[in-house]
């Protein structure tokens, strides 16, 4: 995929080309698998050999949210070349949707055939507990917007991309295999993407449950739309860091999100590494 096609709508061709050049200057080989790490989940990025701060990548937006380190991490996981976004930006920070997806479009432009997304989410489904990991099998876009708004660039993807298989079935199966191999319990469910930044009200959580949501968060959905539009295969896992409003017995707090993510770090890092190896075999040329 040509970089100009993959990232044209995320800040301009010149900025996009400069971003790729900055990553190439880091000296790592071009990745085949991309990863995005959500709130408090950045530990995996620390296992990779090279880090490029977002500030050194032209056009790359800077996260203002605690728990998002702001580095592009590069390296190999058992022979699979990986590029990992250690943190992301969100719509609620005031960014437009095209800015929010600049990072994943960069991953696509660098050559990633698949991108694995992670996030911290509130648990809605009965029986969920903080620390659970949930494989996302579908989503609800309740953000009220999309990175695909405006004129379509047909060299990137179609005007009306098919989202019936937004989360790649083969990548999902690789996650299940990795979880069994690592002895990690992996739940499955539907993720509801909300605008934020306020946590949802109990009434909104009841609505989401009625709509079929199992977990709720404030990211991921715009990235999935941009990646699928560009033909990049997608898998995603939520770390259930808290129970949603009306279910939790305590007030919701971002510190709890980070603390739970830290508590699940070892299981999460192990599962993600095994998943990357499986996905690398799946998408190998």
Secondary structure as GFF3:
##gff-version 3
##sequence-region A 1 285
A	DSSP	alpha_helix	3	7	.	.	.	ID=ss1
A	DSSP	three_ten_helix	8	10	.	.	.	ID=ss2
A	DSSP	alpha_helix	13	24	.	.	.	ID=ss3
A	DSSP	beta_strand	33	37	.	.	.	ID=ss4
A	DSSP	three_ten_helix	42	47	.	.	.	ID=ss5
A	DSSP	beta_strand	50	53	.	.	.	ID=ss6
A	DSSP	three_ten_helix	54	56	.	.	.	ID=ss7
A	DSSP	beta_strand	71	77	.	.	.	ID=ss8
A	DSSP	beta_strand	80	86	.	.	.	ID=ss9
A	DSSP	three_ten_helix	91	93	.	.	.	ID=ss10
A	DSSP	alpha_helix	97	100	.	.	.	ID=ss11
A	DSSP	alpha_helix	102	109	.	.	.	ID=ss12
A	DSSP	beta_strand	114	123	.	.	.	ID=ss13
A	DSSP	beta_strand	133	142	.	.	.	ID=ss14
A	DSSP	alpha_helix	169	182	.	.	.	ID=ss15
A	DSSP	beta_strand	186	194	.	.	.	ID=ss16
A	DSSP	alpha_helix	202	211	.	.	.	ID=ss17
A	DSSP	beta_strand	215	217	.	.	.	ID=ss18
A	DSSP	alpha_helix	221	229	.	.	.	ID=ss19
A	DSSP	beta_strand	233	243	.	.	.	ID=ss20
A	DSSP	alpha_helix	254	263	.	.	.	ID=ss21
A	DSSP	alpha_helix	265	283	.	.	.	ID=ss22
###
